[in-house]
Amino acid sequence: MTQELVEHYHHPSDRKFDRLTRQGAPAGNKAFIEMHQAAFDPAGEIPLKFKELMSLAIALTTQCAWCIEAHSKGAKTQGATHEEIAETITLTATMRASAAMAHGRMAWKFFTSED
């Protein structure tokens, strides 16, 4: 393996390692694929564009580079606009900041406790 591939956490060629999961845990991998297919079933109640935008928001929150790529492209394929992507990004930033503020209550609880 070249040094360049080892120095980067996320490299497009890393997808080749998926086969190791398929080989090592075929039942679990199959269940994951089936769950993914069910979640993105176009016959579901939520339109695919909204599913992609929600998935993008989650990917931004979990900071999954692979998911950010997949769902940005998926949202575009489903007709999302530049403005919808921008709003998804700012909404996600707001939710992450809100979580920090809400968890700040926990910090205050421990900071002000008497034990």
VOGU-3710 file (C-alpha; in Angstrom, 3 decimals, decimal comma):
1> mtqelvehyh> 0,000/0,000/0,000  1,389/3,385/-0,886  2,208/5,882/1,844  -0,289/8,370/0,341  -3,168/5,963/0,932  -2,138/5,350/4,530  -1,702/9,051/5,337  -5,313/9,954/4,522  -8,208/8,879/6,686  -10,693/9,062/3,841
11> hpsdrkfdrl> -9,600/8,006/0,390  -11,952/6,919/-2,422  -10,034/3,673/-2,835  -10,915/2,706/0,769  -14,199/1,312/-0,529  -12,239/-1,791/-1,525  -12,168/-2,748/2,156  -15,948/-3,226/2,185  -15,362/-6,756/0,901  -13,688/-7,623/4,206
21> trqgapagnk> -16,885/-6,795/6,085  -18,971/-8,714/3,548  -16,663/-11,733/3,941  -16,264/-11,537/7,705  -19,859/-10,810/8,672  -22,059/-11,721/5,700  -25,321/-11,894/7,654  -24,769/-8,581/9,409  -23,643/-6,918/6,191  -26,697/-8,273/4,355
31> afiemhqaaf> -28,980/-6,969/7,113  -27,324/-3,542/6,901  -27,828/-3,394/3,118  -31,458/-4,465/3,471  -32,066/-1,846/6,174  -30,533/0,831/3,956  -32,668/-0,235/1,005  -35,814/-0,192/3,142  -35,006/3,247/4,539  -34,543/4,654/1,034
41> dpageiplkf> -37,530/2,858/-0,481  -39,059/5,346/-2,923  -42,508/3,990/-2,022  -42,117/5,269/1,541  -44,079/8,191/2,941  -41,127/10,617/2,919  -40,020/11,757/-0,549  -36,486/10,697/-1,509  -35,276/14,306/-1,694  -36,267/14,851/1,936
51> kelmslaial> -34,669/11,552/2,957  -31,442/12,676/1,298  -31,552/16,100/2,983  -32,232/14,492/6,377  -29,428/12,023/5,763  -27,100/14,855/4,828  -27,935/16,643/8,076  -27,229/13,477/10,042  -23,991/12,928/8,113  -22,869/16,466/8,915
61> ttqcawciea> -23,646/15,823/12,574  -21,844/12,479/12,697  -19,086/13,892/10,474  -19,063/10,850/8,211  -17,157/11,908/5,096  -18,542/9,000/3,071  -22,121/9,836/4,042  -21,645/13,550/3,367  -20,471/12,675/-0,144  -23,239/10,144/-0,789
71> hskgaktqga> -26,106/12,268/0,513  -24,921/15,544/-1,028  -24,868/13,775/-4,376  -28,107/11,944/-3,593  -29,865/15,194/-2,699  -28,668/16,741/-5,965  -29,906/13,722/-7,921  -33,296/14,055/-6,215  -33,563/17,713/-7,235  -32,392/19,537/-4,112
81> theeiaetit> -31,479/23,149/-4,730  -28,397/25,084/-3,713  -30,558/26,893/-1,161  -31,871/23,622/0,311  -28,323/22,342/0,798  -27,308/25,643/2,395  -30,320/25,562/4,716  -29,596/21,940/5,638  -26,040/22,942/6,563  -27,136/25,904/8,704
91> ltatmrasaa> -29,942/23,917/10,327  -27,462/21,177/11,224  -25,027/23,731/12,660  -27,856/25,151/14,765  -28,827/21,720/16,069  -25,210/20,895/17,000  -24,868/24,210/18,797  -28,192/23,621/20,553  -26,940/20,274/21,796  -23,856/21,944/23,259
101> mahgrmawkf> -26,023/24,508/25,023  -28,373/21,819/26,334  -25,450/19,714/27,550  -24,121/22,856/29,184  -26,895/22,321/31,723  -25,157/19,088/32,672  -21,856/20,922/33,084  -23,573/23,424/35,388  -25,225/20,607/37,330  -21,831/19,005/38,046
111> ftsed> -20,049/22,310/38,573  -22,590/23,523/41,104  -23,132/20,215/42,919  -22,049/20,031/46,545  -20,289/16,654/46,447
//
